[in-house]
Amino acid sequence: MHAWLCENPVGVDALQWKELPTPAPKAGEVLVEIKAASLNFPDLLIVQNKYQMKPPLPFVPGSEYAGVVAAVGEGVTQLRVGQPVACLSGTGGFGTHAIAPAHLCMPLPQGFSFVDAAAFIMIYATSHHALVDRAQLKAGETVLVLGAAGGVGTAAIQIARAMGARVIAAASTDEKCELCRSIGADATINYTRHPVPNAFRDAVKAATEGKGPDVIYDPVGGEFAEPAFRSIAWRGRYLVVGFAAGPIPSLPLNLALLKGAAIVGVFWGDFSRREPKANAAMMAELAQWYAQGKIKPVIDRTMPMAELKAAYAHMGSRGVKGKLVMVNP
């Protein structure tokens, strides 16, 4: 097998494409022949030694991938050789093969493409857990999605629309705003046309006819967090999803008091570990929604696995709309 190996987590440039022995799965594991692997923001942080999970060195990055089961370990009965699966195991995806825990593999129904599957689990599981479980979103409510043209943002738009909510999408360019409208956003706000703080708050106020959003979905953090929170509706829920902008914002807690609002943490990874039955039910619903055409990953582009460094550079440029997916021949 071949894989991108991280022997020193000092950044993307240190990654090396190497030939490695193809491993055999142990008890409870499967060997996956990888067809496609998506690039997620944590995949950048982990090779910079900035992610909360720090795998033993050396490791192969690539948290999310899809392919075909090539071998099964002892005790694995729910999967078979030749079965198409998607997996989010945290590492291992940027190569030709990966060892994955069998319980983390999602069997793919007929018609589920490998490219879509490789871009599916993280963004839709995160957004469904956030909006349905943590925010208790109801039909007719309004959702403001920050970073709306990214992977989790586009997933959040689609899920909110599937639940009957009104969606306001905030993104950094007119092109990204147009993408958001094409997948269901009712209104858009271009950050660059509404500098923070007052102009952005005014734009949110105008888009909600003065009421404010019932739910704010924030995977970005940074400078837009506080003005967004100041715009929230009475009894609103502010979803803390991530910090793609870098800085972790500090929100004035008096705003939560004055608005009767809740600041709600979203950590799908621990939810899936602590509440596996609820997570399994959620994933089954998401697979059904995909089959019904309610949700579909937005793919910015596919690139050969050998061009991983160029893909990282494209992601770092903030030009990605949806998901980047690496593919093997």
C-alpha positions, 0 to 999 in steps of 0.5 A: 500500500501507499499512504501520506505519512506524518512523521513530524507534525510541523505542517503539510510540507512535512508529509511524505507519500510512502510505500508501507506494508499492507496491514492485516486487520486484528479482532474487531477491525477491517481493512478498507481499500480506499476509493475516496477520502475527504479533507476536513479542517481537523485534517489540517490541524492534526498535521500541525500538532494543533488538534485535540487528538494527537495520534502516536507518530508516525501516522497517516492523516485523513479522518474520513473515507469510503471504499471497499472492505478488503479483509475482516478481522476476528469477530467481525460479522456485520461486514463482509469482504467486498462490501462498500463502506464509509468510515470516520476513524480520525486517521488513516484515510489519505492512502490506498488502504486503511485499518478501521474499527468495524463499529465505525464503518457505515455500510453503504446502500446501493446508489451511494457514491464513494465520493459522496460517502467520503464527504458525508459522515462528519458534516451531516452527523455534526449538523444533525446532532447540532440542529436536531438534538442540541438546538431542538430546531422546530419547523418555522424557526429561523436559523443563521448559519455562519461559514455557510458555504463550507462543509458543515455549513452546507450540510446545516442549510440542507438539514435545516430546510429538511426540517422546515426551518427558514435559513439565513446563510452568511458567507464571505463572497457573492459566489459562496452566497449564490451557492448557499441559495442554490441549496436552499438558503432563503436569504444570504449575507456577505460578510465582506459587505457588512463589516463587524460589528454594527453592519453585520448585526444590522444585516441579520436584523433586516433579514429576520425583520427585527426578530433575530434568528432562533438558532445560530449555527457557528462553526467559525468563531472569531470576530463574527461570533459576538455580533451574531450572538447580539442579534439572537432572538428571545429564547434563541440557541447559539450552537458552538460547533467549531473555530475555523477562524482560529481565535476562540471568542469570548461571549459576554454572558449578560447577553444570554441573560438578557435574551433568555438565550442558551449557549450550546456546545456541540461535540458530535464525536463524544456524542457518538461514543457516549450515546451509540444507539442514538447516534446509530438512529441518527445515521440511519435517518441521514442515510434515508434522507440521502436516498430521498434526495433531501441532502447531498454533499456539495463537492467543491472538486475531486483531486487525485490522492497524489495531489494532497498537498495542493488540496491542503493549499486550496483549503487554506486559501478559504476558497473551498465551497463544500468539500474537497475529496481525494480519489484513488485510481 
